[in-house]
Structure formats: structure tokens, C-alpha cells
């Protein structure tokens, strides 16, 4: 029997400047920030 496949993942990152970090993820990486 094999290992179950991973369907989802949550990753947490610490930041001291939330606005700047959110802008990076949205504007540079093109990822949605919720």
C-alpha cells in the first residue's frame, strides 16, 4: 500500500511588514492574498 497523496498545504511565513509583504506576493508573484 502506498502513501496517501497530498491534496492541500498551508504554509505560514512571519513578516514584520505585512503591507509590503502582501504587495510582493500580489504584484511580483501574482498570487492572491486573502
C-alpha positions in Angstrom: 0.0 0.0 0.0 1.4 3.4 -1.0 1.4 6.7 0.9 -1.7 8.9 0.6 -1.3 11.8 -1.8 -1.2 15.3 -0.5 -4.3 17.3 -1.6 -3.6 20.7 0.1 -1.0 22.5 2.1 -0.9 25.6 4.3 2.3 27.4 4.8 2.9 30.3 7.3 5.6 33.0 6.9 6.5 35.5 9.6 6.8 39.2 8.4 7.4 42.4 10.2 5.8 44.5 7.4 2.5 43.0 6.3 1.6 45.6 3.7 5.0 45.3 2.0 4.9 41.5 2.0 1.3 41.4 0.7 2.3 43.8 -2.1 5.2 41.5 -3.0 3.0 38.4 -3.2 0.3 40.2 -5.2 2.3 42.4 -7.5 5.6 40.5 -8.0 4.4 36.8 -7.7 0.8 37.4 -8.9 -0.6 35.3 -6.0 -4.0 36.2 -4.4 -3.7 37.4 -0.8 -6.8 36.9 1.3 
